[in-house]
């Protein structure tokens, strides 16, 4: 269906989730891992978060989004999709979209990751109980 059309690609990352996003001109359909966004994300906040870059320009009906996402949980995946959509829009038309996307913070990669477990501790920062005597 989309093989003959040109697309804009973007890779988004958040926590351990990685999303590979392709934007095609179309009717506003969002497909994630072969299923519709409404069946993939049950929580409405994840759907709104993932569609964030489209709400700035009110142009969600102009693009179809096909996305492959893996790793992390649903919240991280929604953030990765948002980052990928913003990067793809930026590549599509840099003069129009870049300043607004940058101002909204959609082009910035969120660096927060899970902290690693350290030796001698039970978790990243949790210590064994201290006994004075």
C-alpha positions, 0 to 999 in steps of 0.5 A: 500500500505504501511501498510506492509512496515517498516517506519521511523517517525518524528514529525516536528513543525513550528509556529502553524503547526504540521506535522507527517511524515512517510518515506518509501523506494520507488520512491520519491513520496511526499504525503501531506494530501492525495494529491501530493506535487505539488497540495498541495503547489502552490508556488515553494519556499514552495516545495523546502523548504519542500524538503530541507533535501533531497537536502543535500544527493541527495537521494529524489528518495530513499524515499516516504514521507507520511505526515499529517499536520495541523495548521498554514499557508502554510509557517509554514506547509512547515517548519514543513514538513522539520523539520519532514523529517529531524527527520525521516531521523535522526532516519533512519540512525543516523551515516550517516545523523545526522552531515550533518542535524545538520550542515544545521540546519534542526534538530533545532526547530525554536522557533519563534511564534506569540506573544500574545496580552496583556491587555490594548493594541490593539495588541501584541505591538500596543498601543492606540494613545497618546494624550498630551492634 
